[in-house]
Amino acid sequence: MSIRQYYLHCASSYLNSVILSLTIMAAILGFCLILSIRVPFGLAAGPYLFFSFWQFQGYLLNKSQIAFTSSENCSIDNKSDILDTEHLVVAFAPAQALKLLLFSPEGIMVGEIKESREKAWRWIFPDFMDKRLKKDFFLLDQQGVMNARITVWEKKAKVFDDKGNLIARYDGTLKRGLMLPEREIASLSSGSKMYTDLRLKKENGFVLSQYQTGWMKSGWNHLFRPNTPILSFDAGANRKNRLFMLAVLTVEYCYFNH
């Protein structure tokens, strides 16, 4: 998938939401009209019209982004290793809990984090109840090969490598975790109160990774929106450090686009 295809998918989802909302509104008003039930128009139609307007803005936003993103801008031959890349561009797709898409700066999806099992009934399951369910997330590369498994229960996560070995734990309440077997401690902190700037640090203060919005390299702005999140890794961060940061994002952004 390229970033252009992602915008096309998002635009289609927003448009379908508009159509569905207006269809439900028309059905309710038609039902009231047939049964001669008088209800205030604003009360019956207002929420659906507001929701439709809001969704239509999302449709227009994605359509405008598509106009600036031609298929030639995205390098189809990009073969970036998801765990050996300095910068990753992050996008969220609608999901029952989380579907986190990872793009290279060239606009090609190099990996994703998604639940191992998805069930349709969970789309309407209340968040406060769904959060109590234990979930397994897979980190998949471009070819769909699993690189890691992240098990999340409430605000805690365990990270397993592709061989099933436990390599890290993270507590979202304490904002800190442990990498195994070295028992290396890492903590999450915010570098700004004005915009998103999450930093994963070692005990000595060394920044292993940074998740930030509000900045975009000039060479990337023809592909991505200015406020698109960027995940950056220090050159000294190893694969385990990178997996740990991805587990942190899985916990912190679960239900971000539910």
Phi, psi and omega per residue, in radians:
M1 nan 2.412 3.042
S2 -1.771 2.945 3.127
I3 -1.146 -0.512 3.079
R4 -1.122 -0.755 3.102
Q5 -1.132 -0.610 3.087
Y6 -1.101 -0.783 3.114
Y7 -1.122 -0.670 3.087
L8 -1.077 -0.747 3.129
H9 -1.121 -0.763 3.138
C10 -1.118 -0.750 3.131
A11 -1.066 -0.733 3.121
S12 -1.122 -0.699 3.137
S13 -1.126 -0.757 3.125
Y14 -1.109 -0.740 -3.127
L15 -1.148 -0.701 3.090
N16 -1.093 -0.630 3.101
S17 -1.139 -0.696 3.098
V18 -1.080 -0.843 -3.122
I19 -1.080 -0.770 -3.140
L20 -1.108 -0.771 -3.131
S21 -1.094 -0.792 -3.140
L22 -1.190 -0.573 3.092
T23 -1.152 -0.762 3.106
I24 -1.106 -0.735 3.118
M25 -1.064 -0.788 -3.137
A26 -1.112 -0.664 -3.142
A27 -1.147 -0.738 3.136
I28 -1.145 -0.798 3.134
L29 -1.143 -0.670 3.097
G30 -1.134 -0.711 3.112
F31 -1.091 -0.752 3.123
C32 -1.151 -0.640 -3.132
L33 -1.185 -0.726 -3.136
I34 -1.122 -0.697 -3.103
L35 -1.586 0.133 3.133
S36 0.972 0.709 3.091
I37 -1.663 2.122 -3.135
R38 -1.611 2.040 3.072
V39 -2.260 2.544 3.098
P40 -1.018 2.258 -3.098
F41 -1.026 -0.733 -3.114
G42 -1.105 -0.646 -3.136
L43 -1.231 -0.698 -3.078
A44 -1.400 -0.679 -3.029
A45 -1.819 -0.374 -3.056
G46 -0.919 -0.940 -3.120
P47 -1.032 -0.666 -3.126
Y48 -1.237 -0.663 3.123
L49 -1.186 -0.718 3.119
F50 -1.113 -0.791 3.139
F51 -1.104 -0.727 3.138
S52 -1.108 -0.723 3.114
F53 -1.095 -0.765 -3.131
W54 -1.115 -0.759 3.124
Q55 -1.181 -0.614 3.138
F56 -1.168 -0.575 3.059
Q57 -1.110 -0.664 3.066
G58 -1.124 -0.665 3.087
Y59 -1.089 -0.815 -3.127
L60 -1.129 -0.670 -3.140
L61 -1.083 -0.778 -3.138
N62 -1.240 -0.634 3.091
K63 -1.109 -0.695 3.126
S64 -1.164 -0.602 3.123
Q65 -1.208 -0.624 3.116
I66 -1.077 -0.645 -3.115
A67 -1.090 -0.498 -3.139
F68 -1.629 -0.037 -3.050
T69 -2.123 1.617 3.091
S70 -1.427 2.777 -3.123
S71 -1.118 -0.430 -3.137
E72 -1.270 -0.372 -3.128
N73 -1.210 -0.426 -3.049
C74 -1.711 2.111 -3.110
S75 -1.349 1.860 -3.102
I76 -1.185 -0.432 -3.094
D77 -1.472 0.098 -3.130
N78 -1.127 2.220 -3.110
K79 -2.163 0.746 -3.085
S80 -1.109 2.423 3.030
D81 -1.426 2.184 -3.062
I82 -1.046 -0.494 -3.111
L83 -1.865 0.299 3.121
D84 -2.455 0.706 -3.090
T85 -2.184 2.390 -3.105
E86 -1.235 -0.720 -3.109
H87 -2.235 2.419 3.025
L88 -2.258 2.386 3.091
V89 -1.674 2.274 -2.986
V90 -1.841 2.379 3.052
A91 -2.391 2.648 -3.141
F92 -2.014 2.299 3.088
A93 -1.864 2.656 3.103
P94 -0.973 2.343 -3.105
A95 -2.733 2.850 3.125
Q96 -1.169 -0.562 3.050
A97 -2.332 -0.996 -3.124
L98 -2.796 2.382 2.931
K99 -2.431 1.804 -3.027
L100 -1.850 2.080 -3.114
L101 -1.743 2.397 -3.098
L102 -2.051 2.099 -3.099
F103 -1.969 2.600 2.989
S104 -1.370 2.832 3.077
P105 -1.034 -0.310 3.113
E106 -1.455 -0.032 3.072
G107 1.586 0.296 3.121
I108 -1.911 2.352 3.109
M109 -1.244 2.102 -3.106
V110 -1.782 -0.153 3.135
G111 3.132 3.027 3.105
E112 -2.721 2.740 3.015
I113 -2.015 2.109 -3.104
K114 -2.522 2.785 3.119
E115 -1.191 2.548 -3.136
S116 -1.207 -0.570 3.126
R117 -2.347 2.327 3.120
E118 -2.154 2.291 -3.129
K119 -2.108 2.348 -3.017
A120 -1.041 -0.618 -3.069
W121 -1.148 -0.333 -3.112
R122 -1.315 -0.194 3.076
W123 -1.116 -0.519 -3.115
I124 -1.887 0.101 3.127
F125 -1.343 2.291 -3.119
P126 -1.017 2.449 -3.099
D127 -0.993 -0.771 -3.033
F128 -1.131 -0.410 3.068
M129 -1.552 -0.690 -3.124
D130 -1.131 -0.551 -3.130
K131 -1.131 -0.349 3.138
R132 -1.466 -0.103 3.119
L133 -1.487 2.434 3.068
K134 -1.304 2.359 -3.062
K135 -2.253 2.532 3.045
D136 -1.956 2.194 3.088
F137 -1.982 2.475 3.079
F138 -1.877 2.409 2.942
L139 -1.680 1.962 -3.084
L140 -1.922 2.519 3.094
D141 -1.581 -2.940 -3.100
Q142 -1.030 -0.589 -3.096
Q143 -1.553 0.027 -3.120
G144 1.440 0.241 3.132
V145 -1.470 2.333 -3.127
M146 -1.294 2.182 3.079
N147 -1.724 -0.402 -3.132
A148 -2.892 2.819 3.052
R149 -2.172 2.324 -3.134
I150 -2.079 2.024 3.130
T151 -1.713 2.176 -3.084
V152 -2.108 2.285 3.016
W153 -2.353 1.988 -3.026
E154 0.982 -2.001 -3.089
K155 -1.894 0.324 -3.126
K156 -2.079 2.579 -3.112
A157 -2.397 2.572 2.976
K158 -2.116 2.423 -3.095
V159 -1.989 2.250 3.116
F160 -2.096 2.446 3.105
D161 -1.356 -3.068 -3.070
D162 -1.208 -0.196 3.086
K163 -1.723 -0.010 3.105
G164 1.595 0.147 -3.137
N165 -1.458 2.348 3.080
L166 -1.237 2.105 -3.072
I167 -2.085 -0.180 -3.132
A168 -2.895 2.722 3.007
R169 -2.296 2.558 3.111
Y170 -2.444 2.368 3.096
D171 -1.973 1.924 -3.098
G172 -1.232 -0.352 3.093
T173 -1.310 -0.746 3.129
L174 -1.480 -0.244 -3.100
K175 1.040 0.684 3.109
R176 -2.687 2.836 -3.119
G177 -2.750 -3.044 -3.020
L178 -2.360 2.321 3.060
M179 -1.804 2.333 -3.014
L180 -1.960 2.725 -0.024
P181 -1.491 0.050 -3.080
E182 -1.212 -0.281 -3.078
R183 1.013 0.688 3.102
E184 -1.406 2.186 -3.092
I185 -1.589 2.383 3.064
A186 -2.360 2.554 -3.102
S187 -2.280 2.727 -3.134
L188 -1.852 2.306 3.113
S189 -2.417 2.856 3.131
S190 -1.864 2.302 -3.121
G191 -1.594 -0.092 -3.110
S192 -2.729 2.572 3.045
K193 -1.695 -0.143 -3.087
M194 -1.578 -0.528 -3.108
Y195 -2.620 2.946 -3.121
T196 -1.205 2.141 3.107
D197 -2.666 1.442 -3.119
L198 -1.632 2.315 -3.091
R199 -2.212 2.267 3.063
L200 -1.673 2.074 -3.032
K201 -2.128 2.584 2.979
K202 -1.394 3.039 -3.105
E203 -1.074 -0.527 -3.141
N204 -1.449 0.063 3.106
G205 1.611 -0.039 -3.138
F206 -1.198 2.252 -3.100
V207 -1.511 1.998 3.123
L208 -1.431 -0.662 -3.064
S209 -2.683 2.729 -3.117
Q210 -2.465 2.314 3.090
Y211 -2.019 2.042 -2.933
Q212 -2.469 2.515 2.968
T213 -2.070 2.860 3.078
G214 1.746 -0.080 3.065
W215 -2.399 2.599 -3.132
M216 -2.655 2.219 3.114
K217 -1.060 2.496 -3.061
S218 -1.015 -0.537 -3.127
G219 -1.345 -0.146 -3.093
W220 -1.838 -0.264 -2.959
N221 -1.220 -0.190 3.062
H222 -1.425 -0.181 3.134
L223 -1.908 -0.608 -3.009
F224 -2.138 2.670 3.069
R225 -1.204 2.660 -3.076
P226 -1.017 -0.569 -3.060
N227 -1.709 0.295 3.121
T228 -1.201 2.339 -3.125
P229 -1.141 2.454 3.086
I230 -2.072 2.239 3.068
L231 -1.838 2.073 -3.087
S232 -2.055 2.553 3.113
F233 -2.130 2.452 3.037
D234 -1.241 2.652 -3.132
A235 -1.069 -0.422 -3.133
G236 -1.503 -0.030 -3.141
A237 -1.402 2.216 3.117
N238 -1.552 -3.131 -3.083
R239 -1.080 -0.621 3.138
K240 -1.171 -0.710 3.086
N241 -1.068 -0.699 -3.117
R242 -1.198 -0.740 3.085
L243 -1.096 -0.657 3.122
F244 -1.087 -0.767 -3.141
M245 -1.138 -0.663 3.099
L246 -1.153 -0.597 3.058
A247 -1.177 -0.649 3.092
V248 -1.046 -0.815 3.128
L249 -1.126 -0.618 3.112
T250 -1.074 -0.729 3.121
V251 -1.263 -0.832 -3.025
E252 -1.207 -0.511 -3.043
Y253 -1.993 0.290 3.029
C254 -1.067 2.321 -3.122
Y255 1.273 0.293 3.113
F256 -1.120 -0.626 3.120
N257 -2.297 0.977 -3.071
H258 -1.358 nan nan
